[in-house]
């Protein structure tokens, strides 16, 4: 019997070819109630991925293209004076911005000014939006996929570490392998496929799964491993600063979601930690490490013993 | 200002440390209060207030000019206040002034170090002045404060506790721990470190006059001394031989030269025989008294002993006139043993010519009335002994008074005293008696020292204080030699039987100038009890701690450790230091030792060792399942077994059953399987 997660993954794999790892991470991120940052070159399938994810999970989908003249109101919404038909009397009515959706794709988030960026980041953190003194809750689930272009940084406002920390995971998609590439070239238009995907999960089922993540068991041995990793980043690894408690919790939560997505397991294995470690830790410690972001997790994986 | 302006040693003093720095330095200064001029306290207060205001941001640090002026002014003030003399007090005052000014200018951590180490040094110099038990305890407290300041100086914003109160508490706790840990080292140093002759007993001497006997005696001197309750010495008797109180005449000086006004030692009989060449009483002699004295420093060579004394120690000796002396002046407290045979006859066969002449010496032109009267009395009495007894009877029966406030005598002092005033202190009576004896041709001399003392029955020792100072006489009678005659005993028997307080009770002059002395309140029983207990604590402090000098150290090294000389003692010292550090490092290592492996981990590592031999090196970040898979690829025969093992290990470690007992059972089974698989494992 296949679980809804497996079915969803199958569907996604049919659209995004040869990227099962990344798909699983994205799904885990969603199940762990975190937001996802995709850092890659244009045209690698970031938009298709978010489209497909929204389609498979049956989520309402919006997209904001971040530009340098984007204003917070463009994201959150604005009140506009509307006249009642046939009279001079009227009132202000709130027009919700694109943020009022279930899955939001914030494309090229580093192109916007910090002002616009922080409007989104606040919404991500709080799960609600306050406009003109009125607080409006965002729909549930609320999931942000932000994309960043790592090259051609001119005229961009890179996210500072404190804001990178808001994203549970950061992943790269990378080039497809040869076989997937060929299949891509032979096959149909991926965007159309993505928009034609069938929803595999209802919102309730998704909420159920998110709840299930919390119930994944982490034994003492695996928690020991997590703590060794944290201690390594703080005291031994030679980083300028280590993983914060929030980072540690993020690692554990992501690993739990991974356990569910990867093997439909109700308990955590060290392999789960290792699988999510680069996505969770690299962007958090990128500035603290000397040798560039991608060596951070590799060093941890190579040097922190799993069993002691 | 860039962040790198302060180098590592140049860090700022943490704000919470200032309280400790100031407080501990004030504590280190306080014992010096007695010998500092008053303006120094003004300076201290000024510095503290300025530093406090700086701390609050109201005032800035003094600039270079202000500092220069302060240094010059303080130095000049010290020089003027001590009248350009270089004494212990002036040196200490200079040090304290410097320390106070340093408090004002300190701003970096390095300054903090200087201030703290100056504090330790100041505390040390305090012991040059006073080494009592309370001072010792206070010293320990101050060391603790200073060490806390040192700890507080190293607290920074990363220190665990926030808030200055909690930080201070933490500093105090840590410092106490450090001191407790160093206690064994302190003890070893105390016991084994070579006892060098202290610096201050050689060159630097206190400018303050010592209260105590002086080498010459004018009639009023001892009465003055009797206003002091300072400790003179303490005695404990061995063999339980405690002489009666009226036998406790502690002889210190022989005053045998009279110039009509003052009595002085002539020096004709002060030739010294040093131990061990000196005279020893026969071992089986009756009534030998052996005793142990702890004498406060006097700055003089004389020691205190009972009649018939014999030197018992190196560096002590006895004079021809039966006194005990030390080789060097006593600039610090001295503990010594002595043996006395009070009933021994001294010079019963006659006096040498010079001694005879000296002990009959009189200024013939003075006191004509007394001279004539003496001749007359001698003629009436017939023999020397009867004459002396007659004099004592005269003092007893005529209305002579014993008083601490004698009237001023006329120019013919003895005449005036004997025939007009008839009121005097022990020195008057002793002087008069010697005068009358010499006038009658009987050799006689004044002896000064102490008489009596306060017996502490619970702890068995005698305390002699300055107000026990006394003067009496010795006369030479043919056939009997020198015998003690105390005219004061005839006039005021209470003085000898009960002490000075009882003798002058009616007059009310006991410690009249010393209103707050606890000795004035002997009538208040709880106060007296408290005083006695404090006194006995101080006695034990002196007996066991302060009197541990080079000689006692030697006997300790010899008796307890069987060591021959200092060299070996130093080896032991070094050895014990090494031992302590070894012990400390063992403790540190033990606390941080790696936790013992669980049985599962042991057998898992053994399996890995076997795998290593087969060429499959385990990687540090590798999971158990991963490693077993690699192993399985290498050993195809055991593949299924190894894969089974991987799932089992995952189950045990990451999905343990909630019931601990079955978890243990599973673990035991798993360990058995691990061992079994290990044995079967071979490369394919």
Interface residues (C-beta under 8 A of the other chain):
Chain A: X217 X219 X220 X221 X222 X267 X268 X269 X270 X271 X274 X300 X301 X302 X303 X304 X305 X306 X307 X308
Chain B: X601 X604 X619 X620 X621 X622 X623 X624 X625 X626 X650 X653 X654 X655 X656
